[in-house]
C-alpha cells in the first residue's frame, strides 16, 4: 500500500477551503494525502476551530510576534520541517513567503487564488478585493486558480483553473461565494490529490497531469 503524503494547510481566516480539503479527505476524493497540520497566522482564525473539530493538529504562528518576514518564515519552516510535511497548501493564507521558504519546498506549495490568473492577481489582490476588481473591470467570467507557488506573487505554474460566470446584480460578496462553491472548493482538493498521487510534473511554466 502506498504511504500517504503529509499535508500542512496554512490559513489566516474562515477556512472554507480547509473545510473543502477535510471533506474531500473524509469521502476519499483526497485519498493519497493526509492533513497532518493546520498552521494559522492568526490565533483568531475560525479555520482553527474547523481543524480542532476534526481532530487535526493545529499550530499558531502569530505574525505580529515576529520582527520581520525572514524571522517569521524561519519559524514556519521549523514547524513544518519537524513534522515531515510533503505538501504545503496555502488556503487563504494572507502572507507572502520569503525565497528561503519557497526554495525549500520548491514545487511542493500549492496556493488557491480566487480569479483566473493572470487576471486580478499579484500584490494587493487577495480575498474580497479580487472580486471587487473583477466587478469593477466588468469581466463576464472569473473563476479560481490552483497553482504552485514561486517567488512571483500568484505567478507560479498553473495546476487547475475553473471559470465562473458573473451575473447581473452581483456584489463582491455574492461573487466570492459563487467562486468558492463552483470553483475553489472543487479544484483545490483535486489539485491536492493529483499532487499526493504523484501525478503532477512541472516543465517550465507548464504543469503536466498524468493519468
Ligand atoms: C479564498 O477565497 C481564497 O481563494 C482567498 O482568500 C479566501 C480565503 O477563504 N485567497 C487569496 O485571495 C490569496 N491571494 P477561506 O479562509 O474561507 O478559505
Boltz pocket constraint, residues with backbone or C-beta under 6 A from the ligand:
constraints:
  - pocket:
      binder: B
      contacts: [[A, 11], [A, 12], [A, 13], [A, 14], [A, 15], [A, 16], [A, 17], [A, 18], [A, 47], [A, 91], [A, 92], [A, 93], [A, 112], [A, 113], [A, 114], [A, 125], [A, 126], [A, 127], [A, 130], [A, 176], [A, 180], [A, 184]]
      max_distance: 6.0
